[in-house]
Each structure stands twice: as structure tokens, then as C-alpha cells.
Amino acid sequence: MKKFLLIDDHEIVRSGVNNVLQELFKPCEVLEAFDEKSALTQLKANKYDLVIMDVQMPETDTTGLMEYIKNRYPGTRVLIFSMSPENVYAKRFFRAGAMGFLSKNSGVTELKKALELVLNDRKYISENLAEQLAAEIGSQQPDNPFEKLSAREFEIANLLMSGKSGSEISELLSINSSTVGTHKARLFEKLDVSNLPELIELGRLYKLNLHGS
């Protein structure tokens, strides 16, 4: 019997995906989590065939959680299921160990396709992302400037654009304020912006879904 873990802060999304899993994989067991803390609790208590995870959730470093899963539970497959734009997030999560990135705008048929591919140890890549990757072959510079950022810089950029102060970021990430300042200076330099409004505008230009899922 297959066992799944759904990590998403929206109960209605978890319910919908749960229904699809129950239909496709009878019998199966589906457990749920809604943030990093609850996800870690479930991961430590059970072994899963597949983790289905959102990108943006409260109190959650999703990239760090992805890396934790692959380092601690290397046999666990992960499918990212999110409203966050592929052009910004997909390659980052593939590098961190995800086996698929699926938009929540996709239909049930595409969700089933992604589930079957990943459970058979094959990567799921949407047609749009495949075209983007093909277009970038041979390019020395990433088309999206946010690809230049490290995982931590990217996380701090997101928090800054969502309205968090330096002290709030320090507390959320359990790092000191000077470290936040150092990362902020580096990401500003890499993105060629000089202030927060410019950073927010750049995020909007590349469709970072800062408050979505």
C-alpha cells in the first residue's frame, strides 16, 4: 500500500489532492501537514512513497525542507505542487532534489500524469518548462536574474518583498541581524537593485507570487 504526505497550508487543496490519490491508488494512506514543523513531525514518524509539497507556506523554509528530505530520506520522491511560477521556482527545486514541479492551474489529468511519472522514478516537467529549458541551452547567463541567488538569498529576497523587516527575518530564520544584512547586500548586488521598491518591482516583473501558493 502506497503512503503519501501532502504538505500544503490550504485545507481545500489537501482535500482535493487526497481525493485524487484515493481514486488512483486504492488502497493508499494519505497523511497531511500544513507547515514546516508539522511536516517534519510526519516525516520523522513515517516512510513515504511520495511527498507532494507547496512552495510558499507560513513559517516554512520550503527550499530548506526540500533539501532536508533529500539528505535525510534520499529514497523519498517529492513533487512540487504550487501556484508559484515555474520560471522562478522550478529549476531551483529540481536542483534541490524534487522530481517534478506542477502548477495548481493544471487539470486533474495532468496531476495524474505527474503522479504516475514520479512514482515510477521519472521526472515530471511541464511543456512550458521544457520549452524554457530548451531555449536556455547554450546560454551562459540565466534568463531570470533570481536564478543568480543562493537558496538563502532567495529566501530572504522573498521575505523582504513580502514586507518582513530585517529583525523579523532574523527571528524567522534564526540567524543574526548582521547575517541578514550581509545577504541583503549580496542579493541587491546580484540583482542590480539599490532599494526595496526596486526589488519588489523586479519580483513583479518576473511574476514572483509572494503571497500565493
N, C-alpha and C positions, 0 to 999 in steps of 0.2 A: 504493500500500500504506500502510495506516494505521500510525502508530507511537505506542505508549503508554509512559508511565512510571508504574510503581507505587512509591509511597513508603509503606512500612509496615515496622515493626520485627519483625513476625511472619512467618516464612518460610511457614508453612502458609496464611496469608491471601493472601500474594502468589501462592502456587501455585494456590489456588482461583480467584482473580480472573483469573490468567493463563489458566487453562483455559477460563473463560467467554469471554474475549476471543478466544482462538484459535478457539473454536467459532463465535462470531458474525461475526468479521471475517477470514475466510480470503482471502488470506494477510495476516498482520499481523506487526509486530515489537513485542515487549514487553521493555522494559528495567526494571531494578529498583534501588531504593535503600532504605536502612533507617534513615537519619537525615539531618540537615541537610547534613552535609559530603558524603556520598555523593550526595545529591540535587542539590546544586549542581554537583558534578562531571558528573553525567549531563545536567543542564540546559545546561551550557556546551558540551557535546560534541555534542548532537543537537537537532533540532527535533521537537516532539511535537504530535500532533493532540489528545491528551488526557492530562492528569496526574490520577491517582487517588491521593489522599493521606489518610493517617490524621491525627488531631488530636494525640494525645499519644504522643510518641516520645522516647527518651533523647537528651539533648544537642541538642534541636531546639526552636527558637522557631517553631512552626508558623504562627502569625499573621504573623510577620515574613517567613517563607518564602513564604507566600501573597501578601503584598504585593510581595515581590521578583519573583515570577513575573509578576504582572500589570503591574508597572512595566517590567521588563526584557524580557519576552516577552508583550506585550499580546494577541497572537493565540492564545495557548495557553489552551485550556479546562481548567478544574480542577473535578473532582468530589471532594467530601469524603466519605470512606467510613470510618465510625467508630462505636465503641460509646458515645462521649461524647454526653450528652443534647442533643437538638435545642433544647430550651427555653433552654439556656445558651449553646450554641455556634453554632447555625445562622446567626442574623442577623448575628453578628459576622463570620463567614466570607463571607457574602453581601456585606456591606459592603466586605470586603477584596478582592472580585473573584471568588469562587467562583461557579460556575453551578449547583451542586447540592449537597445535603447528604443523604446516605443512611446509614441505620443499618445496622450489620452484622447486626442481627437480621432484616433484610429477606430475603426469599427471592430465588432466582435470577431469577424473573420480574420482580421489582421492580428488581433490578440491571440487567437487560437494558433495561427501560423507561428508567431513568435514563441509561444509556449512550447510547441512541439519541436521546433528547431533547437531551442536552448536545452530542453530536456534530453535531446539526442546529441548533446555536446557540440552543437553547431551554432555559430554566431548569427544573430538576427540583426540585419542592417536594412533600414527602410530604403526605398528607391531614391528619395530625396537626398539622404545622407550618402548613398552610394555615388550619386552624381557629383555631390560636393567633393567627396574624396578623390574621385577620378579627375576632377578639374584641378585639384591641388597637386597631383603627381608631377614631380619635377620642379615644383615651386620651392624656393629657398626660404621664403617668409610665409608665415601663416596669414591667411586672408583676414582672420578675426584677431584683432590685437589682444583680446583677453586670453588667447592661447599662449601668449608670452609669459603669463603669470604662473608662479608656482601654485600648488594647491592651497597653501596657507595665504598667499597674497590674494588669490581669487576669492577665498572665503571672506577675508577682511574687506575686499572691494565690495562684495555683496552686502555685507553688514553696514558699511558706510553708506551705500546707496539706499539702503532700506531705513536710514535715519538713525542708526546707532552711533553713539558718541564713542570717543576713544576709551573712556573709562568703562563704558558698558561692554565694549568689545573685549577689553582686558578681563572683565569678570566672566563674560560668557565663555571665553576660550581658555581661561585660567593661565593667562600669560601677563607679564607686567606691562605697564603703560609704555615704557621706553621701547619694548619689542614691537608693540602695536605701531608706534611712531616710525620705527625703522622700516617695517613692512609697508606702511602707508607711503613713505617717501620713495621706496623702491618701485611700488606699483604705479605711483604717479609718474615716475621717470619712464618706466617701461611703456606706459600708455600715452605718454607725451601730453599729460594734462597737468594743470597747475593748481586746481582747486576742486572742491567737491561738486559745484554745479557743472563743471566741465566733465567730471567723471560720470555724473548722473546722465548728462546728455549723451555721452558715448555709450553708456549702458542702454539707453533708449534706442539709439541708432542701431545697435546690434541685438535689440529685442530681448534683453535680459528681463525675464519675468520675475521681478524681485519680490512680488507679493503673492505670486501664484503658486501652483503645484504641478 
